[in-house]
Amino acid sequence: MRSLPLPLALTARLSPVAVLACAGWALTSGPLTETQDTASKDTQNTQSQKASDPSAAAVSKTYAAAPAPCTSVAAKTVASLVPGAKTAGKEIPSTDADLRRTCSWNALKGYDYRWLDISFEIMESDEAAQSSYKARLGEKSGGGAVPGLGNAGYSVVNLTTEDKQQTREGVVIAQVSNALVVVNYNGSDFETKKAPSTDEINTGAIKAAKEAVAALQSGTKS
């Protein structure tokens, strides 16, 4: 039998190996490509589901920032509740003015002393504001609801005595969507050492709270 030249012999021997190698590559690369396509589609579907998932969306807030507290009540209201006070008030420094702002008025006229604070606090959601509102009611027990004040309103008046000097304080808390409005109003008479009546303090605190809530609702919303 005539032997093949060396190059032809090598080609004949290597051809089956090349065919098998190509076949093997085709067998392994086919499913791998399909798997990659499937994985890519699954990733796209997952991303699409996350984008459309309501729980992944940002929580909508009615109020994004606290309004200016010192202009939240009328000058005539300040003059009647805190006689002798500068109606411009004094804003208390805050670590985050977007989330919490407070204005304070106080004055001593003769022997009568009055103090008024109005605060706005902005929460992440209505639910967070409701939770904080309920927690504060637990701390200020003994009061009652104030109808028509935001989503929920509450008022409480307490009398304290120190060295025979009485001080009566009224606190009104209102929840308005994702915001809280908190009013503190108190008074003392340093001549008689008596405090103003419960009705005077409660009525004054509620009046200030109603004006503050109206100022919040008429301001810029998010």
N, CA, C and O of each residue as an XYZ file, in Angstrom:
888
protein
N       0.849     -1.199      0.000
C       0.000      0.000      0.000
C       0.878      1.240      0.000
O       1.853      1.353      0.743
N       0.496      2.143     -0.849
C       1.286      3.366     -0.979
C       0.995      4.330      0.183
O      -0.160      4.629      0.486
N       2.026      4.785      0.796
C       1.846      5.683      1.956
C       1.632      7.106      1.487
O       2.172      7.517      0.460
N       0.832      7.869      2.251
C       0.534      9.253      1.920
C       1.693     10.162      2.304
O       2.404      9.885      3.270
N       1.884     11.221      1.572
C       2.902     12.189      1.993
C       2.588     12.686      3.393
O       1.429     12.687      3.809
N       3.601     13.104      4.114
C       3.447     13.484      5.521
C       2.396     14.573      5.737
O       1.585     14.417      6.650
N       2.351     15.641      4.982
C       1.321     16.677      5.224
C      -0.079     16.151      5.036
O      -0.988     16.487      5.795
N      -0.258     15.298      3.989
C      -1.587     14.746      3.769
C      -1.970     13.790      4.877
O      -3.132     13.734      5.280
N      -1.004     13.041      5.373
C      -1.279     12.096      6.468
C      -1.715     12.841      7.715
O      -2.651     12.412      8.390
N      -1.054     13.954      8.038
C      -1.412     14.727      9.232
C      -2.800     15.337      9.082
O      -3.587     15.399     10.027
N      -3.073     15.792      7.837
C      -4.401     16.390      7.601
C      -5.490     15.364      7.768
O      -6.537     15.659      8.345
N      -5.269     14.179      7.283
C      -6.268     13.112      7.398
C      -6.497     12.736      8.836
O      -7.627     12.470      9.246
N      -5.416     12.712      9.615
C      -5.566     12.327     11.035
C      -6.223     13.434     11.860
O      -7.002     13.153     12.771
N      -5.906     14.697     11.538
C      -6.417     15.798     12.344
C      -7.826     16.212     11.969
O      -8.505     16.839     12.782
N      -8.300     15.883     10.758
C      -9.641     16.288     10.324
C     -10.732     15.790     11.247
O     -11.584     16.589     11.634
N     -10.763     14.493     11.635
C     -11.823     14.042     12.557
C     -11.788     14.780     13.886
O     -12.832     15.067     14.472
N     -10.586     15.086     14.357
C     -10.467     15.796     15.642
C     -11.072     17.184     15.537
O     -11.765     17.651     16.440
N     -10.789     17.840     14.400
C     -11.342     19.190     14.193
C     -12.850     19.161     14.101
O     -13.528     20.028     14.652
N     -13.390     18.147     13.392
C     -14.841     18.013     13.269
C     -15.486     17.805     14.621
O     -16.501     18.424     14.941
N     -14.879     16.915     15.428
C     -15.423     16.655     16.764
C     -15.331     17.894     17.650
O     -16.235     18.192     18.431
N     -14.231     18.597     17.508
C     -14.072     19.808     18.318
C     -15.133     20.842     17.970
O     -15.715     21.481     18.846
N     -15.375     20.993     16.655
C     -16.414     21.941     16.223
C     -17.784     21.512     16.698
O     -18.593     22.329     17.137
N     -18.034     20.203     16.603
C     -19.321     19.676     17.052
C     -19.491     19.893     18.543
O     -20.563     20.281     19.008
N     -18.417     19.640     19.293
C     -18.478     19.828     20.744
C     -18.711     21.278     21.107
O     -19.479     21.574     22.023
N     -18.059     22.184     20.403
C     -18.243     23.616     20.666
C     -19.674     24.044     20.384
O     -20.262     24.832     21.125
N     -20.230     23.502     19.284
C     -21.617     23.825     18.933
C     -22.573     23.317     19.988
O     -23.532     24.000     20.348
N     -22.308     22.091     20.498
C     -23.195     21.513     21.513
C     -23.159     22.296     22.815
O     -24.181     22.467     23.479
N     -21.969     22.768     23.174
C     -21.857     23.477     24.458
C     -22.248     24.934     24.357
O     -22.808     25.487     25.304
N     -21.961     25.586     23.204
C     -22.248     27.016     23.084
C     -23.715     27.292     22.870
O     -24.196     28.356     23.261
N     -24.441     26.382     22.269
C     -25.865     26.605     22.006
C     -26.662     26.814     23.277
O     -27.280     27.868     23.424
N     -26.682     25.872     24.200
C     -27.433     26.035     25.443
C     -26.940     27.201     26.278
O     -27.736     27.857     26.949
N     -25.616     27.476     26.249
C     -25.081     28.568     27.041
C     -25.645     29.906     26.579
O     -25.999     30.758     27.395
N     -25.723     30.081     25.261
C     -26.300     31.309     24.721
C     -27.752     31.467     25.118
O     -28.189     32.570     25.445
N     -28.509     30.373     25.095
C     -29.916     30.396     25.478
C     -30.062     30.745     26.946
O     -30.957     31.500     27.325
N     -29.174     30.192     27.779
C     -29.218     30.473     29.220
C     -28.943     31.944     29.480
O     -29.607     32.568     30.307
N     -27.954     32.504     28.766
C     -27.641     33.909     28.939
C     -28.814     34.787     28.529
O     -29.130     35.766     29.206
N     -29.470     34.431     27.401
C     -30.630     35.202     26.956
C     -31.736     35.156     27.992
O     -32.360     36.176     28.286
N     -31.983     33.960     28.554
C     -33.030     33.799     29.566
C     -32.716     34.607     30.804
O     -33.587     35.267     31.371
N     -31.428     34.547     31.229
C     -31.027     35.295     32.420
C     -31.195     36.792     32.192
O     -31.639     37.520     33.079
N     -30.833     37.244     30.986
C     -30.976     38.665     30.660
C     -32.431     39.094     30.697
O     -32.756     40.170     31.199
N     -33.326     38.232     30.152
C     -34.758     38.543     30.155
C     -35.298     38.565     31.578
O     -36.113     39.420     31.925
N     -34.831     37.596     32.423
C     -35.290     37.560     33.809
C     -34.877     38.832     34.537
O     -35.661     39.392     35.304
N     -33.634     39.298     34.297
C     -33.148     40.516     34.939
C     -33.979     41.718     34.524
O     -34.329     42.558     35.353
N     -34.297     41.796     33.218
C     -35.106     42.898     32.725
C     -36.500     42.868     33.324
O     -37.054     43.906     33.685
N     -37.078     41.643     33.431
C     -38.417     41.510     34.006
C     -38.417     41.936     35.466
O     -39.340     42.608     35.926
N     -37.346     41.529     36.214
C     -37.260     41.878     37.630
C     -37.154     43.387     37.809
O     -37.810     43.969     38.673
N     -36.307     44.024     36.969
C     -36.169     45.460     37.054
C     -37.467     46.164     36.715
O     -37.816     47.168     37.335
N     -38.189     45.636     35.724
C     -39.467     46.227     35.334
C     -40.483     46.104     36.453
O     -41.255     47.029     36.704
N     -40.483     44.930     37.144
C     -41.427     44.722     38.240
C     -41.122     45.679     39.389
O     -42.035     46.236     39.999
N     -39.809     45.870     39.687
C     -39.448     46.767     40.772
C     -39.872     48.197     40.467
O     -40.331     48.927     41.345
N     -39.709     48.586     39.192
C     -40.075     49.952     38.807
C     -41.568     50.188     38.930
O     -42.009     51.295     39.237
N     -42.356     49.123     38.684
C     -43.809     49.280     38.730
C     -44.402     48.919     40.081
O     -45.607     49.061     40.289
N     -43.562     48.450     41.006
C     -44.045     48.045     42.321
C     -44.366     49.283     43.148
O     -43.471     50.094     43.381
N     -45.624     49.467     43.609
C     -45.985     50.666     44.375
C     -45.152     50.823     45.627
O     -44.869     51.947     46.041
N     -44.743     49.695     46.252
C     -43.994     49.782     47.499
C     -42.610     50.352     47.271
O     -41.987     50.852     48.208
N     -42.105     50.285     46.012
C     -40.777     50.803     45.716
C     -40.813     52.288     45.404
O     -39.765     52.933     45.359
N     -41.990     52.838     45.188
C     -42.115     54.249     44.857
C     -41.933     55.105     46.108
O     -42.168     54.637     47.222
N     -41.514     56.364     45.926
C     -41.317     57.273     47.053
C     -42.664     57.635     47.668
O     -43.668     57.763     46.967
N     -42.670     57.801     49.004
C     -43.888     58.142     49.713
C     -44.251     59.593     49.407
O     -43.407     60.483     49.506
N     -45.497     59.824     49.039
C     -45.955     61.170     48.727
C     -46.257     61.921     50.019
O     -46.947     61.404     50.897
N     -45.730     63.159     50.134
C     -45.941     63.971     51.324
C     -46.694     65.235     50.945
O     -46.357     65.899     49.964
N     -47.715     65.565     51.726
C     -48.474     66.784     51.469
C     -47.621     68.014     51.746
O     -47.629     68.970     50.971
N     -46.878     67.985     52.865
C     -46.037     69.113     53.242
C     -44.582     68.673     53.275
O     -44.225     67.713     53.957
N     -43.742     69.392     52.525
C     -42.326     69.034     52.431
C     -41.471     69.813     53.425
O     -40.377     69.373     53.777
N     -41.957     70.961     53.879
C     -41.171     71.790     54.789
C     -42.086     72.566     55.727
O     -43.245     72.833     55.409
N     -41.547     72.924     56.886
C     -42.321     73.680     57.866
C     -42.444     75.136     57.428
O     -41.478     75.705     56.919
N     -43.611     75.751     57.615
C     -43.782     77.161     57.254
C     -43.137     78.074     58.295
O     -42.711     77.615     59.355
N     -43.071     79.348     57.990
C     -42.528     80.326     58.938
C     -43.468     80.449     60.134
O     -44.604     80.890     59.956
N     -43.050     80.082     61.336
C     -43.964     80.060     62.477
C     -44.309     81.440     63.030
O     -45.391     81.626     63.586
N     -43.404     82.414     62.885
C     -43.638     83.718     63.490
C     -44.692     84.546     62.759
O     -45.172     85.554     63.277
N     -45.047     84.108     61.547
C     -46.114     84.804     60.813
C     -47.360     83.917     60.689
O     -48.249     84.187     59.881
N     -47.409     82.863     61.498
C     -48.525     81.918     61.399
C     -49.759     82.382     62.161
O     -50.843     81.832     61.967
N     -49.615     83.382     63.021
C     -50.769     83.946     63.738
C     -50.776     85.450     63.516
O     -49.731     86.065     63.306
N     -51.964     86.030     63.564
C     -52.108     87.466     63.316
C     -51.486     88.280     64.450
O     -51.439     87.832     65.596
N     -51.015     89.464     64.120
C     -50.407     90.342     65.121
C     -51.403     90.674     66.235
O     -51.029     90.762     67.404
N     -52.662     90.858     65.867
C     -53.671     91.186     66.883
C     -53.910     90.004     67.822
O     -54.258     90.199     68.986
N     -53.725     88.784     67.324
C     -53.876     87.602     68.180
C     -52.748     87.550     69.197
O     -52.973     87.265     70.374
N     -51.528     87.828     68.737
C     -50.383     87.871     69.648
C     -50.595     88.958     70.700
O     -50.343     88.738     71.885
N     -51.054     90.115     70.272
C     -51.256     91.232     71.202
C     -52.286     90.902     72.278
O     -52.153     91.336     73.422
N     -53.315     90.134     71.911
C     -54.352     89.798     72.894
C     -53.927     88.657     73.821
O     -54.293     88.632     74.996
N     -53.141     87.700     73.273
C     -52.736     86.558     74.098
C     -51.506     86.839     74.950
O     -51.368     86.326     76.060
N     -50.609     87.670     74.406
C     -49.360     87.984     75.123
C     -49.212     89.508     75.170
O     -48.414     90.066     74.416
N     -49.961     90.189     76.034
C     -49.900     91.650     76.106
C     -48.474     92.137     76.394
O     -47.803     91.647     77.302
N     -48.036     93.107     75.600
C     -46.710     93.672     75.804
C     -45.616     93.004     74.992
O     -44.492     93.504     74.952
N     -45.920     91.879     74.339
C     -44.898     91.163     73.570
C     -44.695     91.804     72.200
O     -45.613     92.408     71.645
N     -43.489     91.665     71.662
C     -43.245     92.100     70.287
C     -43.955     91.127     69.358
O     -43.707     89.922     69.403
N     -44.842     91.655     68.513
C     -45.662     90.766     67.684
C     -44.842     89.993     66.652
O     -45.319     88.994     66.114
N     -43.618     90.439     66.367
C     -42.777     89.718     65.404
C     -42.357     88.354     65.928
O     -42.093     87.436     65.150
N     -42.295     88.224     67.237
C     -41.903     86.951     67.816
C     -40.419     86.652     67.647
O     -39.690     87.429     67.030
N     -39.979     85.535     68.190
C     -38.584     85.121     68.082
C     -38.529     83.656     67.683
O     -39.014     82.789     68.410
N     -37.932     83.378     66.514
C     -37.833     81.981     66.079
C     -36.696     81.282     66.820
O     -35.592     81.811     66.943
N     -36.997     80.080     67.310
C     -36.018     79.281     68.041
C     -35.125     78.552     67.046
O     -35.643     77.943     66.110
N     -33.790     78.590     67.211
C     -32.895     77.870     66.298
C     -33.240     76.380     66.241
O     -33.553     75.766     67.262
N     -33.179     75.809     65.040
C     -33.512     74.401     64.842
C     -32.373     73.695     64.116
O     -31.683     74.297     63.293
N     -32.181     72.411     64.426
C     -31.139     71.635     63.751
C     -31.530     71.327     62.309
O     -30.660     71.069     61.476
N     -32.833     71.351     62.003
C     -33.314     71.133     60.638
C     -34.572     71.967     60.434
O     -35.676     71.541     60.771
N     -34.392     73.156     59.880
C     -35.506     74.096     59.738
C     -36.582     73.607     58.779
O     -37.717     74.081     58.839
N     -36.249     72.665     57.892
C     -37.273     72.122     56.993
C     -38.257     71.246     57.752
O     -39.440     71.185     57.417
N     -37.752     70.565     58.784
C     -38.582     69.590     59.502
C     -39.228     70.151     60.763
O     -40.300     69.691     61.154
N     -38.605     71.131     61.408
C     -39.180     71.659     62.641
C     -38.843     73.140     62.787
O     -37.680     73.534     62.696
N     -39.872     73.954     63.014
C     -39.677     75.378     63.255
C     -40.594     75.815     64.386
O     -41.747     75.390     64.463
N     -40.073     76.668     65.266
C     -40.820     77.131     66.435
C     -40.643     78.630     66.611
O     -39.543     79.157     66.443
N     -41.728     79.312     66.950
C     -41.654     80.740     67.269
C     -42.183     80.947     68.691
O     -43.111     80.265     69.126
N     -41.587     81.885     69.395
C     -41.944     82.119     70.789
C     -42.235     83.600     71.035
O     -41.558     84.482     70.506
N     -43.263     83.846     71.853
C     -43.594     85.192     72.307
C     -43.749     85.148     73.825
O     -44.390     84.235     74.345
N     -43.182     86.103     74.540
C     -43.404     86.163     75.985
C     -43.236     87.598     76.468
O     -42.472     88.380     75.903
N     -43.962     87.918     77.513
C     -43.897     89.284     78.046
C     -44.485     89.323     79.454
O     -45.358     88.533     79.814
N     -43.973     90.269     80.232
C     -44.495     90.553     81.563
C     -45.071     91.959     81.528
O     -44.339     92.936     81.366
N     -46.367     92.055     81.679
C     -47.033     93.360     81.689
C     -47.613     93.577     83.079
O     -48.566     92.913     83.488
N     -47.009     94.531     83.799
C     -47.378     94.675     85.198
C     -46.888     93.455     85.950
O     -45.687     93.200     86.033
N     -47.846     92.691     86.506
C     -47.494     91.445     87.191
C     -47.965     90.212     86.424
O     -47.749     89.077     86.849
N     -48.612     90.459     85.290
C     -49.132     89.341     84.487
C     -48.085     88.875     83.476
O     -47.530     89.666     82.713
N     -47.836     87.581     83.496
C     -46.854     87.004     82.576
C     -47.556     86.028     81.639
O     -48.376     85.217     82.069
N     -47.218     86.117     80.326
C     -47.781     85.183     79.342
C     -46.665     84.689     78.420
O     -45.715     85.408     78.111
N     -46.817     83.441     77.998
C     -45.846     82.804     77.097
C     -46.615     81.994     76.055
O     -47.531     81.241     76.385
N     -46.220     82.164     74.775
C     -46.852     81.435     73.681
C     -45.782     80.843     72.767
O     -44.872     81.543     72.321
N     -45.901     79.575     72.502
C     -45.020     78.877     71.553
C     -45.872     78.241     70.463
O     -46.925     77.674     70.754
N     -45.434     78.327     69.223
C     -46.091     77.627     68.120
C     -45.029     76.872     67.336
O     -44.042     77.457     66.891
N     -45.238     75.562     67.169
C     -44.267     74.716     66.464
C     -44.921     73.987     65.297
O     -46.079     73.575     65.369
N     -44.157     73.838     64.225
C     -44.552     73.006     63.087
C     -43.532     71.881     62.950
O     -42.325     72.121     62.936
N     -44.028     70.661     62.849
C     -43.145     69.511     62.686
C     -43.601     68.710     61.464
O     -44.771     68.347     61.347
N     -42.657     68.440     60.556
C     -42.963     67.723     59.315
C     -42.460     66.289     59.416
O     -41.289     66.051     59.712
N     -43.363     65.327     59.166
C     -43.032     63.902     59.228
C     -42.904     63.318     57.819
O     -43.250     63.963     56.829
N     -42.402     62.092     57.752
C     -42.194     61.424     56.472
C     -43.499     61.017     55.789
O     -43.546     60.887     54.566
N     -44.557     60.815     56.576
C     -45.825     60.365     56.001
C     -46.968     60.723     56.932
O     -46.750     61.125     58.075
N     -48.195     60.575     56.434
C     -49.374     60.782     57.279
C     -49.374     59.790     58.444
O     -49.729     60.136     59.571
N     -48.967     58.546     58.149
C     -48.955     57.507     59.175
C     -47.986     57.858     60.296
O     -48.288     57.644     61.470
N     -46.823     58.396     59.938
C     -45.834     58.789     60.945
C     -46.372     59.925     61.809
O     -46.143     59.947     63.019
N     -47.083     60.866     61.196
C     -47.668     61.977     61.944
C     -48.771     61.484     62.878
O     -48.883     61.951     64.012
N     -49.581     60.547     62.405
C     -50.635     59.976     63.242
C     -50.042     59.260     64.445
O     -50.551     59.374     65.559
N     -48.958     58.519     64.213
C     -48.309     57.776     65.292
C     -47.741     58.724     66.346
O     -47.895     58.492     67.545
N     -47.086     59.790     65.892
C     -46.531     60.770     66.827
C     -47.639     61.501     67.575
O     -47.512     61.778     68.768
N     -48.713     61.810     66.878
C     -49.861     62.485     67.502
C     -50.439     61.630     68.644
O     -50.695     62.133     69.738
N     -50.636     60.351     68.374
C     -51.204     59.462     69.386
C     -50.261     59.296     70.575
O     -50.708     59.220     71.720
N     -48.956     59.239     70.304
C     -47.983     59.098     71.383
C     -48.011     60.319     72.301
O     -47.887     60.178     73.518
N     -48.170     61.494     71.742
C     -48.189     62.720     72.545
C     -49.465     62.848     73.359
O     -49.461     63.416     74.451
N     -50.553     62.320     72.826
C     -51.790     62.324     73.598
C     -51.630     61.478     74.852
O     -52.177     61.795     75.909
N     -50.870     60.393     74.714
C     -50.618     59.550     75.880
C     -49.807     60.263     76.944
O     -49.972     60.008     78.137
N     -48.909     61.179     76.500
C     -48.085     61.938     77.441
C     -48.860     63.093     78.068
O     -48.512     63.557     79.154
N     -49.909     63.560     77.391
C     -50.686     64.717     77.847
C     -52.131     64.292     78.121
O     -53.067     64.853     77.551
N     -52.302     63.325     78.972
C     -53.644     62.797     79.235
C     -54.479     63.801     80.036
O     -53.952     64.712     80.673
N     -55.793     63.601     79.979
C     -56.693     64.440     80.759
C     -57.370     65.528     79.966
O     -58.170     66.287     80.513
N     -57.062     65.622     78.666
C     -57.665     66.660     77.841
C     -58.823     66.138     77.019
O     -59.466     65.159     77.396
N     -59.093     66.786     75.898
C     -60.208     66.382     75.055
C     -59.983     66.790     73.609
O     -59.083     67.570     73.297
N     -60.817     66.248     72.739
C     -60.690     66.511     71.305
C     -61.119     67.936     70.972
O     -61.970     68.520     71.643
N     -60.510     68.481     69.919
C     -60.889     69.796     69.390
C     -61.442     69.565     67.987
O     -60.661     69.412     67.048
N     -62.740     69.536     67.818
C     -63.340     69.262     66.500
C     -62.946     70.295     65.454
O     -62.821     71.483     65.751
N     -62.751     69.820     64.211
C     -62.470     70.714     63.101
C     -61.058     71.256     63.039
O     -60.775     72.157     62.248
N     -60.172     70.727     63.854
C     -58.789     71.195     63.868
C     -57.905     70.187     63.137
O     -57.441     69.219     63.739
N     -57.667     70.413     61.825
C     -56.867     69.484     61.035
C     -57.552     68.133     60.903
O     -58.778     68.043     60.956
N     -56.755     67.083     60.731
C     -57.292     65.725     60.703
C     -57.706     65.266     62.091
O     -58.634     64.473     62.247
N     -57.001     65.775     63.099
C     -57.309     65.445     64.492
C     -56.721     66.537     65.377
O     -55.608     67.007     65.144
N     -57.483     66.935     66.394
C     -57.017     67.984     67.297
C     -57.278     67.619     68.746
O     -58.256     66.940     69.057
N     -56.403     68.072     69.629
C     -56.496     67.712     71.052
C     -56.026     68.892     71.897
O     -55.083     69.594     71.532
N     -56.695     69.101     73.029
C     -56.350     70.203     73.921
C     -56.343     69.721     75.373
O     -57.205     68.947     75.786
N     -55.355     70.192     76.136
C     -55.293     69.844     77.553
C     -54.722     71.037     78.326
O     -53.836     71.736     77.834
N     -55.234     71.262     79.531
C     -54.767     72.363     80.393
C     -54.379     71.788     81.746
O     -55.116     70.994     82.331
N     -53.208     72.198     82.239
C     -52.722     71.718     83.539
C     -52.291     72.886     84.409
O     -51.827     73.912     83.912
N     -52.453     72.715     85.718
C     -52.050     73.727     86.698
C     -50.881     73.191     87.510
O     -50.933     72.076     88.029
N     -49.819     74.000     87.617
C     -48.679     73.623     88.466
C     -48.465     74.729     89.496
O     -48.789     75.892     89.253
N     -47.912     74.350     90.653
C     -47.630     75.312     91.720
C     -46.217     75.097     92.236
O     -45.833     73.983     92.593
N     -45.446     76.184     92.269
C     -44.081     76.118     92.773
C     -43.838     77.325     93.673
O     -43.970     78.471     93.242
N     -43.484     77.057     94.922
C     -43.303     78.134     95.913
C     -44.541     79.012     95.995
O     -44.448     80.238     96.053
N     -45.687     78.375     95.999
C     -47.000     79.023     96.112
C     -47.387     79.837     94.873
O     -48.437     80.480     94.850
N     -46.536     79.805     93.852
C     -46.855     80.522     92.611
C     -47.495     79.557     91.621
O     -46.905     78.538     91.260
N     -48.704     79.889     91.188
C     -49.419     79.044     90.231
C     -49.077     79.431     88.784
O     -48.869     80.600     88.460
N     -49.028     78.405     87.935
C     -48.876     78.605     86.487
C     -49.826     77.644     85.797
O     -49.837     76.448     86.086
N     -50.615     78.174     84.892
C     -51.537     77.311     84.137
C     -51.072     77.262     82.686
O     -50.839     78.294     82.056
N     -50.941     76.030     82.164
C     -50.447     75.841     80.794
C     -51.454     75.064     79.959
O     -52.003     74.052     80.395
N     -51.680     75.557     78.760
C     -52.529     74.858     77.807
C     -51.691     74.350     76.644
O     -50.812     75.056     76.150
N     -51.961     73.133     76.209
C     -51.262     72.528     75.081
C     -52.300     72.062     74.069
O     -53.242     71.351     74.419
N     -52.126     72.461     72.824
C     -53.001     72.015     71.741
C     -52.124     71.339     70.692
O     -51.110     71.890     70.264
N     -52.530     70.138     70.286
C     -51.801     69.374     69.269
C     -52.759     69.072     68.123
O     -53.873     68.596     68.341
N     -52.318     69.351     66.909
C     -53.137     69.061     65.724
C     -52.317     68.275     64.722
O     -51.155     68.590     64.463
N     -52.943     67.236     64.156
C     -52.312     66.483     63.073
C     -52.969     66.907     61.772
O     -54.188     66.829     61.618
N     -52.134     67.362     60.829
C     -52.626     67.821     59.525
C     -51.813     67.092     58.456
O     -50.687     67.483     58.146
N     -52.393     66.030     57.898
C     -51.675     65.177     56.938
C     -50.369     64.708     57.558
O     -50.400     64.034     58.588
N     -49.211     65.040     56.967
C     -47.936     64.562     57.502
C     -47.257     65.591     58.408
O     -46.051     65.521     58.643
N     -48.043     66.549     58.914
C     -47.481     67.595     59.782
C     -48.180     67.610     61.140
O     -49.337     67.211     61.268
N     -47.448     68.080     62.151
C     -48.011     68.327     63.471
C     -47.880     69.810     63.785
O     -46.849     70.427     63.516
N     -48.935     70.370     64.356
C     -48.907     71.743     64.850
C     -49.074     71.662     66.358
O     -50.048     71.093     66.850
N     -48.118     72.236     67.097
C     -48.147     72.160     68.563
C     -48.109     73.569     69.140
O     -47.222     74.359     68.817
N     -49.085     73.878     70.002
C     -49.171     75.191     70.635
C     -49.064     75.028     72.149
O     -49.760     74.208     72.747
N     -48.182     75.821     72.760
C     -48.074     75.887     74.220
C     -48.391     77.325     74.647
O     -47.813     78.279     74.127
N     -49.303     77.459     75.588
C     -49.695     78.785     76.060
C     -49.857     78.736     77.573
O     -50.639     77.942     78.096
N     -49.118     79.585     78.269
C     -49.239     79.567     79.736
C     -49.191     80.971     80.317
O     -48.793     81.928     79.652
N     -49.606     81.071     81.570
C     -49.636     82.376     82.220
C     -49.599     82.293     83.731
O     -49.953     81.275     84.326
N     -49.156     83.399     84.348
C     -49.085     83.517     85.806
C     -49.330     84.967     86.198
O     -49.110     85.885     85.407
N     -49.788     85.160     87.428
C     -49.923     86.503     87.999
C     -48.997     86.549     89.197
O     -49.238     85.876     90.200
N     -47.923     87.353     89.096
C     -46.907     87.366     90.153
C     -47.298     88.232     91.350
O     -46.592     88.248     92.359
N     -48.423     88.954     91.245
C     -48.891     89.734     92.391
C     -49.791     88.880     93.274
O     -49.587     88.797     94.485
N     -50.782     88.250     92.663
C     -51.709     87.420     93.435
C     -51.199     85.986     93.606
O     -51.705     85.229     94.434
N     -50.170     85.622     92.793
C     -49.633     84.256     92.742
C     -50.661     83.247     92.198
O     -50.481     82.035     92.309
N     -51.727     83.776     91.616
C     -52.727     82.923     90.998
C     -52.469     82.808     89.495
O     -51.775     83.630     88.897
N     -53.041     81.780     88.919
C     -52.911     81.574     87.483
C     -54.182     82.018     86.773
O     -55.240     82.073     87.400
N     -54.109     82.333     85.491
C     -55.323     82.646     84.726
C     -56.269     81.452     84.760
O     -55.855     80.339     85.083
N     -57.517     81.676     84.432
C     -58.500     80.596     84.467
C     -58.224     79.547     83.388
O     -57.546     79.812     82.395
N     -58.760     78.368     83.610
C     -58.620     77.284     82.620
C     -59.226     77.691     81.288
O     -58.659     77.408     80.232
N     -60.373     78.353     81.333
C     -61.057     78.747     80.107
C     -60.225     79.753     79.312
O     -60.136     79.659     78.088
N     -59.615     80.715     80.006
C     -58.805     81.728     79.323
C     -57.623     81.091     78.595
O     -57.350     81.411     77.438
N     -56.930     80.195     79.279
C     -55.752     79.552     78.689
C     -56.158     78.601     77.565
O     -55.527     78.579     76.508
N     -57.197     77.827     77.790
C     -57.630     76.858     76.777
C     -58.136     77.556     75.511
O     -57.795     77.167     74.395
N     -58.957     78.593     75.707
C     -59.496     79.337     74.567
C     -58.380     80.004     73.769
O     -58.395     79.994     72.538
N     -57.418     80.580     74.474
C     -56.303     81.250     73.803
C     -55.443     80.275     73.014
O     -55.041     80.572     71.889
N     -55.157     79.110     73.598
C     -54.321     78.109     72.924
C     -55.014     77.579     71.671
O     -54.372     77.389     70.639
N     -56.316     77.341     71.760
C     -57.070     76.828     70.610
C     -57.147     77.880     69.504
O     -57.046     77.543     68.325
N     -57.324     79.139     69.869
C     -57.375     80.210     68.865
C     -56.055     80.271     68.089
O     -56.052     80.364     66.861
N     -54.945     80.218     68.810
C     -53.628     80.252     68.151
C     -53.435     79.026     67.269
O     -52.884     79.126     66.173
N     -53.886     77.874     67.742
C     -53.732     76.633     66.972
C     -54.532     76.685     65.674
O     -54.050     76.236     64.634
N     -55.737     77.222     65.721
C     -56.565     77.312     64.518
C     -55.904     78.211     63.470
O     -55.921     77.899     62.279
N     -55.326     79.318     63.914
C     -54.657     80.211     62.969
C     -53.400     79.551     62.397
O     -53.102     79.703     61.213
N     -52.672     78.826     63.229
C     -51.456     78.153     62.774
C     -51.767     77.056     61.760
O     -51.054     76.904     60.768
N     -52.835     76.288     62.007
C     -53.248     75.245     61.077
C     -53.670     75.864     59.734
O     -53.337     75.344     58.669
N     -54.394     76.960     59.801
C     -54.820     77.645     58.568
C     -53.614     78.146     57.796
O     -53.606     78.080     56.567
N     -52.588     78.648     58.487
C     -51.375     79.127     57.828
C     -50.640     77.967     57.158
O     -50.107     78.123     56.059
N     -50.610     76.818     57.808
C     -49.971     75.636     57.218
C     -50.709     75.202     55.966
O     -50.087     74.945     54.935
N     -52.017     75.119     56.043
C     -52.822     74.632     54.917
C     -52.814     75.584     53.729
O     -52.977     75.143     52.591
N     -52.630     76.866     53.964
C     -52.626     77.837     52.875
C     -51.233     78.041     52.277
O     -51.078     78.736     51.273
N     -50.223     77.429     52.900
C     -48.855     77.579     52.424
C     -48.540     76.674     51.265
O     -49.420     76.005     50.725
N     -47.240     76.653     50.871
C     -46.795     75.850     49.746
C     -46.761     74.380     50.131
O     -46.225     74.001     51.172
N     -47.352     73.554     49.254
C     -47.371     72.108     49.472
C     -46.435     71.443     48.485
O     -46.102     72.007     47.443
N     -46.006     70.214     48.835
C     -45.073     69.504     47.950
C     -45.803     68.907     46.763
O     -45.182     68.272     45.911
